[in-house]
Amino acid sequence: MLRKLCSITLILAALSFAGATCLARDAAQTVYQMADGVVRPSRFEGAKRAYLPIIVNSNHASNLLGLPNGDLLCFWFPGTWEGRSGVSIAMSRLDHGSNRWTLPVILSHHPGWSDQNPVPFRAPNGRLWLFHTSQKANEGQTTAMMYYLTSDDQGHSWTTPKVLFPQPGSFDRQHLVVFHNEWLLPTYQSASYGIIANAQNDRSIVKVSKDDGKTWSDCEVPGSGGFVQMDIVKLSEDSLLAFFRSRYADWVYKSHSTDGCHWSVPVATQLPNNNASIQVTRLKDGHLAIAFNNAQATTTRSGPRRAPRTILSVALSMDGGKTWPWVRDVQAGNEPPPFRLGEDPEYAYPSIVQTSDGMIQLAFTFRRETIKYMTFDEQWIKQGSTAGIFKGDPKP
């Protein structure tokens, strides 16, 4: 299996070599030089960073998974561009004690389709699962279905992808949560070609499995039209909190549940949203950390909109997401190296987790050219500031 995966990687790398070379000549050469996977001190004191190796010229939508042995896995989708044929699911590993991410391997590839939004999960029995969507190339999200793969050797080899949810329009983005021995997989049903047209009809659905992923039932979130990429956080043994991306590009929204199936109607938080993905994690001390684009297109909900994905921030809450006193930018504005002319930089789609050593791990899309990785502790967030819209709630 591993030999086959590496072969696919080399083929895709060869196919993209000409495109990558052109991009390197077009003012993005520095990015390609930096993308060697080596973890180095960041220009922000107290943090480290790495740019993951590039095998194809467009890379997006990473998700992290920490393993009990200290290894860290990163999944994302590389390809010519989102929604086009040949876009695949890739994985890179940062071995415990290593300072270098491995060369990515391709885990799922469907010619004529575009694979997207990988979501990793470590089941209570130790088996790794990987969920992802796949849509017909150039035909939009309404054609998407969901696949899954599993691994019993900590991600060194994977099964052949199998269809999980064949319903057209099935989409995922955020991590699965185990609650009262049930698996909760947040999904959304896409009613639009892209992220604007008819996107107010997209709605969030929690897929619930009571038999370790063998069968699933649907729990739709009421009033979730236009609120997608639901991210569920377990606050306690009897309380769940979920945060949503808003198609209206106004605010991050939130909802509560006590059983994982019945959810309150989403309401706006004080955190801005630009119609891009966010992600939240509960830290070991009970605090919440959220990664988000600190920007919005409007403060009044109307039709679907979007805003630039330029300032990426992290914020910290000590009261279960009611207030966020500390906000710090991890990437802001048009910082060097220069991006491709005529494009927004796009620092977006963050994944944030805390590993067993207490460090916060962050990965995000860096200009669609690579995935950028950063690591820092909770105190680091408190020591910075932001150039974004939300400056933080009053500090306790």
Salt bridges, closest charged atoms under 4 A:
ASP36 OD2 - ARG40 NH2 2.87
ASP71 OD2 - ARG93 NH1 3.09
GLU82 OE1 - ARG368 NH1 2.88
ASP115 OD2 - HIS110 ND1 2.97
ASP152 OD1 - ARG127 NE 2.80
GLU182 OE2 - LYS210 NZ 3.99
ASP202 OD2 - ARG247 NH2 2.98
ASP218 OD1 - LYS207 NZ 2.89
GLU220 OE2 - ARG203 NE 2.97
GLU237 OE2 - LYS234 NZ 3.55
ASP238 OD1 - HIS180 NE2 3.37
ASP259 OD2 - HIS262 ND1 2.63
ASP285 OD2 - HIS287 ND1 3.11
GLU335 OE2 - ARG43 NH2 2.88
GLU343 OE1 - ARG340 NE 3.70
GLU346 OE2 - ARG309 NH1 2.79
GLU346 OE2 - ARG368 NE 3.05
GLU369 OE2 - ARG340 NE 3.08
GLU378 OE2 - HIS287 ND1 2.51
